[in-house]
């Protein structure tokens, strides 16, 4: 068998950052054989400048929105942004399809090996069926009222079935689940149906991305009413609970799910404590997904990184979509985290981008670290986190 041997200025194994004294040995397909000291590696070691890392995991993306690249300007604020996204969906089919192709290739080339990908449609099915990236499809339900809950769920089940059927032909083990979009777009009955349909599955929900989300549940008012108007809804269709949004909606779940909480930009500490306690008491697993470039793009705001770390929240990274990012690169997400939080160690940020994402998506048997028998992909990241490149 032919072996490949790699070393670089630094080698990150998924857990720890090593210097240039370790060599990664794989077979031709990239299956990890061992990680050995230079003195034991023998000949033909390829040497690179930068950091060698296992393949990167993008836990939150919307591949189907790739045609919105450069369409919505930065810093509109979330409500203006959402109104733009829902009203700017009429694009020619060829443009939508081509931008999905381009974005998938961009992610593969920059070292992303698995994606948690949100979709309201099955527009991405064709590209995913031929992709070398692993896809956890989050078929995202939008369903504002209880009256329409059954009808809406039936519609999104069809979308999920289309994706599942199309992706069957792939030899990668993709997955598909139904997920709620956000607390401000899902009625109580719809939440109940999603909870029943997702026993033991991995799901996600956009969480506390704007202060208006809490105001909506606390008072029934606030800026989200502007979004509802676009859908012809004049008042909040949701119960006024007097509580924050996460306290109002997390109790809809009790079916053994792993739930990715996306963004958490305006999540106060007391709600983190609440969410962890609720999850522990009801058999849920919570994952905190940060998409810092999207937060900077939309609101010019950063998520409460230190506070989440204080509470030992499992953290993973996402790019969100081209409607709210300059690129789809986990490396650039790491760069922004390092810039905004200089005290964070590179090792910690790399863990979020690799092993934490693989564990959250339950693909850590194959991905996320350089351990014998895994085929996690090999990525070369330049030391300033400007760019990255898939090596194998
Ligand atoms: Zn999103």
Boltz pocket constraint, residues with backbone or C-beta under 6 A from the ligand:
constraints:
  - pocket:
      binder: B
      contacts: [[A, 60], [A, 61], [A, 62], [A, 118], [A, 206], [A, 262], [A, 320], [A, 321]]
      max_distance: 6.0
